[in-house]
């Protein structure tokens, strides 16, 4: 893979509006497709915004009519905003593109980043992103004062945490000792070049996630580096660490096209 270039677009008071970043992604994507620039990672913060991937269901959006930007990435609905480090790796990959391998590389870089700050994170089978694993179900505290056998999430597939009080809120998953996502990943690949990417929760107000069903997942929540470590962690601290691990993982990756099984007679 070619040398990875990083572009720091804006943070804090210079946070980048979502539409502006999306337009820049498309411009960089076109330039990368034409081999005018090397593989590039855009890094930034956004002002508060909800974005919905192509698989987002209507009942996963905010109930109060809060605006949502519909985007062309995979995945479902999420939030971006202050305290969250967003990265958009724009890379040319061999075709047919192995999308899963690309996602796993992004996860690996973020897992290494969290480990450097002293936080153990993991993958969860069947769910993209980087997770802080909760306690085994039988060891978790009862929710809402009820025994676990009465937890409505176990029997009601349409259970909606937004309608059932703060004890079920995604932002409180750490108190419930449940699995909680610290980094979300949603990508798109067009013409063999990737777009969109990851969002790492550094020190955001995670209550923003309580208005939605984050990533369409009703039985887990969200986390942040600051909350899990019990101390202030800043974007400025995390930014160079994320860049270093992305560089190590992505530049040293053995890129291969996706294997396609041939039909047998």
ABEGO torsion letter per residue (X at the ends): XBBBBBBBAEBEAABBBAAAAAAAAAAAAAAAAAGABBBBBBBBBBBBBBBBBAABBAAABBAAGBBBBBBABBEBBBBBEBGBBBBBBBBBBBOBBBAAAAAAAAAAAAAAAAAAAGBBBBBBBGBBEBBBBBBBAAABBBBGGBBAAABAAAABAABBAAAAEAAABAAAAAAAGBBBBABBBBBBBBGGBBBEEBBBBAABBAAAAAABBBGGBAABBBBBAAAAAGBBBBAAAAAAAAAAAAAAAAAABBBBBBBBBBBBX
